[in-house]
Amino acid sequence: MSTSMPRLPFALLLAAVLGVALSGCAGQADYPAFDREQTADDLLPQDFPIETDEFDLSTTRYVGSHEDIDYFLIKPEDGADAGGPCLVVIAPTGPVIGCGGTPLTVGSAGNEASLAPAGTPAGESTGWTRLSENVVVRDAR
């Protein structure tokens, strides 16, 4: 009697394990704003009131503005970005930073912003407006 594992189930198991393992490698390619060099427009305001020592300030990227609210992406300090970048929302009422993996939704000043990997549907039919390949916004009032 043979004790070897049947080939088809083993191949399927191997494909599933490799798929999960390799999906983590694709994460950074899903945020095209980081493919370009940082410019002066990408810098957070000088008077930014939130402690920024948890973030790598060399990675801030401006991704758009909507209704007097500016949106930026930023990576956590020390390359701890396995969950993806953070979304910085700078509204007249004050800034908000959302981190913790994507998709991620942050609300500020009656608006919502959602951060997701490139290629994620924007949901225009439900009132979302695309600002960048990764950020969509809508009026939440």
C-alpha positions in Angstrom: 0.0 0.0 0.0 1.4 3.4 -1.0 1.7 6.2 1.6 2.3 8.9 -1.0 -0.1 11.8 -1.2 -2.3 11.9 -4.3 -0.8 14.3 -6.9 -3.8 16.4 -7.7 -4.7 17.4 -4.1 -1.0 18.1 -3.4 -0.7 20.3 -6.5 -3.8 22.3 -5.5 -2.6 22.7 -1.9 0.8 23.9 -3.2 -0.8 26.4 -5.6 -3.0 27.8 -2.8 0.0 28.2 -0.4 2.1 29.9 -3.1 -0.8 32.2 -4.1 -1.2 33.4 -0.5 2.6 33.7 0.0 3.1 35.7 -3.3 0.1 38.0 -2.7 2.1 39.8 0.0 4.8 40.6 -2.6 2.3 42.4 -4.9 1.2 44.9 -2.2 3.6 47.7 -2.8 3.0 47.7 -6.6 -0.6 48.4 -5.8 0.2 52.0 -4.8 1.5 53.8 -7.9 1.9 57.2 -6.1 5.1 55.7 -4.5 6.5 54.9 -8.0 7.5 58.5 -8.5 9.9 60.8 -6.6 8.6 63.0 -3.8 8.0 66.6 -4.9 7.4 69.8 -3.0 3.6 69.2 -3.5 3.9 65.9 -1.6 5.1 67.4 1.6 2.8 67.8 4.6 2.2 71.3 5.8 4.9 72.8 8.1 2.4 73.2 10.9 1.1 69.6 10.7 -0.1 69.0 14.3 0.1 65.2 14.5 3.3 63.4 15.8 5.0 62.2 12.7 7.8 60.1 14.2 5.8 56.9 13.4 5.9 57.7 9.7 8.6 58.0 7.1 8.2 61.6 6.0 10.2 60.9 2.8 7.3 58.8 1.6 4.4 61.4 1.7 2.6 61.6 -1.6 -0.2 64.1 -2.4 -3.0 62.2 -4.2 -5.6 64.9 -4.6 -8.0 67.5 -3.1 -11.8 67.5 -2.8 -14.0 70.2 -1.2 -11.1 72.0 0.5 -9.7 68.7 1.9 -6.2 67.5 0.9 -5.3 63.8 0.8 -1.9 62.2 1.1 -0.4 58.7 1.3 2.4 58.0 3.8 4.3 54.8 4.8 4.9 53.9 8.4 8.4 54.3 9.8 10.9 51.4 9.6 9.3 49.8 6.7 6.5 48.4 8.8 4.0 48.7 5.9 2.9 45.1 5.5 -0.7 46.4 5.9 -0.2 49.0 3.2 0.3 52.8 3.4 -1.7 55.2 5.6 -4.1 57.8 4.4 -3.6 61.4 5.7 -6.7 63.7 5.5 -6.1 67.4 6.0 -9.4 69.1 6.5 -10.3 72.6 7.7 -11.5 70.9 11.0 -8.1 69.3 11.5 -6.1 66.3 10.2 -6.8 62.6 10.5 -4.5 59.7 9.7 -5.9 56.2 9.0 -3.7 53.2 9.1 -4.2 49.5 9.5 -4.4 47.8 6.1 -6.6 48.3 3.1 -9.3 48.8 2.2 -9.5 51.6 4.7 -12.1 54.4 5.1 -11.5 57.6 7.0 -14.1 60.3 7.7 -13.5 64.0 8.3 -15.5 67.2 7.9 -18.6 65.4 6.6 -16.6 63.5 3.9 -15.3 60.0 3.7 -12.2 58.8 1.9 -11.3 55.3 1.1 -7.9 53.9 0.4 -7.6 50.7 -1.5 -5.1 49.0 -3.8 -5.0 50.1 -7.5 -7.7 48.5 -9.6 -10.3 48.4 -6.8 -13.7 49.6 -8.1 -14.4 53.2 -7.2 -18.2 52.8 -6.6 -19.2 55.8 -8.6 -22.8 54.5 -8.6 -22.8 55.0 -4.8 -21.5 58.6 -4.9 -17.7 58.0 -4.7 -15.4 60.2 -6.7 -11.9 58.9 -7.7 -9.0 61.2 -6.7 -6.2 58.8 -7.6 -5.6 55.2 -8.4 -5.9 54.4 -4.7 -8.2 57.1 -3.2 -11.9 57.7 -3.6 -14.0 60.2 -1.7 -17.7 61.0 -1.1 -19.9 63.4 0.8 -21.0 61.5 3.9 -23.6 64.1 5.0 
